[in-house]
Amino acid sequence: MKLLAKLFTKIAIFFSAFYPRTWLRKSGWWVGFLWFDVFGFRKKIVLNNLKLAFPGWTDEERYRVGRESVYQLGYNFGEFFFIPSLTDKWIEKNVVFEGWENVEKARAAGKGMFFLTLHLGNGDLAANTIAMKGQPIHIITKTFKTKWFNDLWFSIRGAGGVQYIDAHSPNNAFEILKALKKNSALVFVLDQYMGKPFGVASTFFGHRTGTAYGLALFAQKTKAPVLPIYTFEGADKKLHIVVEAPMDTSVSVSEDKEESIQRLTQSFNDKLEEIVRKHPEQWMWVHRRWKDF
């Protein structure tokens, strides 16, 4: 299994380097087709999530958006093995940066920065594009228990210079602070459910859920700016990377620590909801976001 996976990876990386981006994305069409149309994996969850978020939509609208969101995951997979072949020339041709001046301003301050983001668009490709553009970037993420698969997976995901911090490592707080001192961007992906003890009660699209409070905690502790960032596939067939101005993370003197963390976390949720509403067909609706907290 190990040798077959490595062989497949090498072949996929080799051939991915020769095809136009539109071809690569369409090569993942079969993933969406099998996932949604044939096996219907989590299809019910997708449609139920959309009903919670957009109760005013018709069943036909929810089905169309839900189906497209799963196909988008397939398209992203079609580009996955291309990441090691990224070049500056490719980026110039296929990527549109919006609000990059916000990154430059934060970098000039020298305190590092936090990126608030979500599973929308092709995040792995965008992260490596940012790293190649000269901004050091660390993503807090889960890792796999099988070492050879974990090493193989992250060698592709981080081929453009992205670094990763294990979300469950006992030293992750130290690693985050160390990365900030090097003026890196720390990526927090906050659109998935998180229960106790690492999550706080919050709402998303008006429904109760749990959200990880780590970003709020570190934002208070370090005073580093929190920049909302997301990527989406544009009508121009290009990868758009949008960086918004820093959010207000100031704390009222009347608030205690627990209240401020919950308020900040809710403000992050509100921002992510705002982003999802712009591109609902590209968000990952397959996740069980609204579990009972």
C-alpha positions in Angstrom: 0.0 0.0 0.0 2.8 2.4 1.0 4.8 1.8 -2.2 1.7 2.0 -4.4 0.7 5.3 -2.8 4.1 6.8 -3.4 4.2 5.5 -7.0 0.8 7.0 -7.7 1.8 10.3 -6.1 4.9 10.6 -8.2 3.0 9.8 -11.4 0.2 12.2 -10.6 2.7 15.0 -9.8 4.6 14.4 -13.0 1.6 14.6 -15.3 -0.1 17.4 -13.4 2.8 19.7 -14.4 1.9 19.5 -18.1 -1.8 20.3 -18.1 -3.6 23.7 -18.1 -5.4 24.6 -14.9 -8.8 24.2 -16.4 -8.0 20.6 -17.4 -6.6 19.8 -14.0 -9.8 21.0 -12.3 -12.1 19.1 -14.7 -10.0 16.0 -14.0 -11.5 16.0 -10.6 -15.1 15.9 -12.0 -15.4 12.1 -11.3 -14.9 12.7 -7.5 -17.9 14.9 -7.3 -19.9 12.6 -9.6 -19.2 9.5 -7.6 -19.5 11.3 -4.2 -22.8 13.1 -4.8 -24.6 11.6 -7.7 -23.7 7.9 -7.4 -23.0 7.0 -3.8 -24.7 10.1 -2.2 -22.1 10.2 0.6 -23.3 12.8 3.2 -25.8 14.0 0.7 -28.4 14.3 3.3 -26.1 16.3 5.6 -25.3 18.7 2.7 -29.0 19.4 2.0 -29.9 19.6 5.7 -27.1 22.1 6.3 -28.3 24.2 3.4 -31.9 24.1 4.7 -30.6 25.4 8.1 -28.6 28.2 6.5 -31.0 29.2 3.8 -34.6 28.3 4.9 -36.0 30.6 2.3 -34.5 28.8 -0.7 -36.4 26.2 -2.7 -35.4 22.5 -2.6 -34.1 22.9 -6.2 -31.8 25.8 -5.2 -30.4 23.9 -2.2 -29.8 20.8 -4.4 -28.0 22.8 -7.1 -25.7 24.6 -4.6 -25.1 21.5 -2.5 -24.2 19.4 -5.6 -21.9 22.2 -6.9 -20.1 22.4 -3.5 -19.2 18.7 -3.6 -18.1 19.0 -7.2 -15.9 21.9 -6.2 -14.1 19.5 -3.7 -13.5 17.2 -6.7 -12.1 20.1 -8.8 -9.8 21.0 -5.9 -8.6 17.4 -5.7 -7.8 17.6 -9.4 -5.3 20.4 -8.7 -3.8 18.9 -5.5 -0.9 17.1 -7.2 0.0 20.2 -9.1 1.1 22.1 -6.0 4.8 20.9 -6.2 4.9 22.3 -9.7 3.8 25.9 -8.8 5.9 28.6 -10.3 5.9 32.4 -10.2 4.9 32.5 -13.8 1.9 30.2 -13.2 0.9 32.4 -10.3 1.1 35.6 -12.3 -1.2 34.0 -15.0 -3.7 32.2 -12.8 -4.0 34.0 -9.5 -5.7 37.3 -8.6 -4.9 38.9 -5.3 -7.4 41.3 -3.7 -6.4 43.3 -0.6 -2.8 42.2 -0.5 -1.9 45.6 0.9 -3.4 44.4 4.2 -0.8 41.6 4.4 2.0 44.1 3.6 0.9 46.5 6.2 0.7 43.8 8.9 4.1 42.5 7.9 5.6 45.9 8.2 4.4 46.1 11.8 6.6 43.1 12.6 4.3 41.3 15.0 3.2 38.5 12.8 -0.5 38.1 11.9 -3.4 35.7 12.1 -5.4 34.6 9.1 -9.0 33.8 9.8 -10.3 31.5 7.2 -12.6 28.6 6.2 -13.0 25.7 3.8 -14.0 27.7 0.8 -12.2 27.5 -2.6 -8.9 25.8 -3.0 -7.2 26.7 0.3 -4.1 24.5 -0.1 -3.2 26.0 -3.5 -3.8 29.5 -2.2 -1.6 28.9 0.9 1.3 27.8 -1.2 0.8 30.7 -3.5 1.0 33.1 -0.5 4.2 31.4 0.7 5.8 31.7 -2.8 4.8 35.4 -2.8 7.1 35.9 0.2 4.8 35.7 3.2 5.8 32.9 5.6 2.7 30.9 6.6 1.8 28.3 9.2 -1.4 26.4 9.2 -2.8 24.8 12.4 -4.2 21.5 11.3 -4.9 17.9 12.3 -2.3 15.3 11.4 -2.6 11.6 10.5 -1.5 8.8 12.8 0.2 6.8 10.0 3.6 8.5 9.7 4.4 7.5 6.1 1.0 8.8 4.9 1.2 11.9 7.0 4.7 12.7 5.6 3.5 12.0 2.0 0.4 14.1 2.4 2.0 17.2 3.9 5.0 17.0 1.6 2.5 17.8 -1.2 0.4 20.2 0.7 3.4 22.2 1.8 5.5 21.9 -1.4 5.4 25.6 -2.0 6.8 26.5 1.4 3.8 26.3 3.7 4.5 25.0 7.2 2.1 23.2 9.5 1.5 23.0 13.3 -0.2 20.0 14.7 -3.5 21.2 16.3 -3.2 18.5 19.0 0.5 18.9 19.8 1.3 19.6 23.4 3.8 22.3 22.2 1.5 24.0 19.6 1.1 27.2 21.7 4.9 27.5 21.8 5.2 26.9 18.1 2.5 29.5 17.3 4.2 32.2 19.4 7.6 31.2 17.9 6.2 31.6 14.4 4.7 35.0 15.2 8.1 36.2 16.3 9.3 35.3 12.8 6.6 37.5 11.3 4.7 34.5 10.0 1.0 34.3 9.2 -0.8 31.8 11.5 -3.8 30.3 9.8 -6.9 29.4 11.9 -9.6 27.5 10.1 -12.7 28.1 12.2 -15.7 26.9 10.2 -15.8 23.4 11.7 -17.6 22.3 14.8 -15.6 22.2 18.1 -17.1 21.1 21.3 -15.8 21.4 24.9 -13.1 21.8 26.2 -11.6 23.6 23.2 -14.8 25.2 21.9 -17.3 27.8 23.1 -21.0 28.1 22.5 -21.7 30.3 19.4 -24.1 30.7 16.5 -23.6 30.2 12.8 -26.3 31.3 10.4 -28.4 31.9 13.4 -28.1 28.3 14.8 -26.4 27.2 18.0 -23.1 25.4 17.6 -19.6 25.2 19.0 -16.5 27.0 17.7 -12.8 26.7 18.6 -11.7 29.7 20.8 -8.0 29.4 20.1 -7.8 32.3 17.7 -9.6 34.6 20.2 -7.2 33.6 22.9 -4.1 34.2 20.9 -5.3 37.4 19.5 -5.9 38.8 23.0 -2.5 37.5 24.2 -0.3 38.7 21.4 -2.3 41.7 19.9 -1.3 40.5 16.5 -3.8 41.5 13.8 -6.5 39.1 12.6 -7.0 39.3 8.9 -10.0 37.5 7.3 -8.8 35.7 4.2 -10.5 33.4 1.7 -10.2 32.1 -1.8 -12.7 31.3 -4.5 -12.9 30.3 -8.1 -13.8 33.3 -10.2 -15.9 33.5 -13.3 -12.6 34.4 -15.1 -11.4 30.8 -14.2 -8.7 32.2 -12.0 -8.0 31.6 -8.3 -8.9 34.7 -6.3 -7.3 35.3 -3.0 -9.0 37.9 -0.9 -7.4 39.5 2.2 -9.6 41.8 4.2 -8.6 44.5 6.7 -7.9 43.5 10.3 -10.8 42.8 12.5 -11.5 44.7 15.7 -10.2 42.5 18.5 -10.1 45.1 21.2 -11.5 44.2 24.6 -13.8 46.3 26.7 -12.7 47.1 30.3 -16.0 45.8 31.5 -15.5 42.3 30.0 -13.9 39.4 31.8 -11.6 37.0 29.9 -14.3 34.4 29.2 -16.8 37.0 27.9 -14.3 38.6 25.6 -13.2 35.2 24.2 -16.8 34.3 23.5 -17.6 37.7 21.9 -14.5 37.6 19.7 -15.2 34.0 18.6 -18.7 35.0 17.7 -17.4 37.9 15.7 -15.2 35.5 13.8 -18.2 33.3 13.1 -20.2 36.2 11.8 -17.4 37.2 9.4 -17.1 33.6 8.1 -20.9 33.5 7.6 -20.7 36.7 5.6 -18.0 35.1 3.4 -20.0 31.9 2.9 -23.0 33.9 1.8 -20.9 35.4 -1.0 -19.9 32.0 -2.5 -22.2 29.3 -1.0 -21.6 26.9 -3.8 -17.9 26.8 -2.9 -18.1 26.2 0.8 -17.7 22.7 2.3 -21.3 21.8 3.3 -20.5 18.2 3.9 -19.2 18.9 7.4 -21.6 18.5 10.4 -21.3 22.1 11.5 -24.3 22.3 13.7 -23.8 19.5 16.3 -25.4 19.9 19.7 -22.9 21.8 21.8 
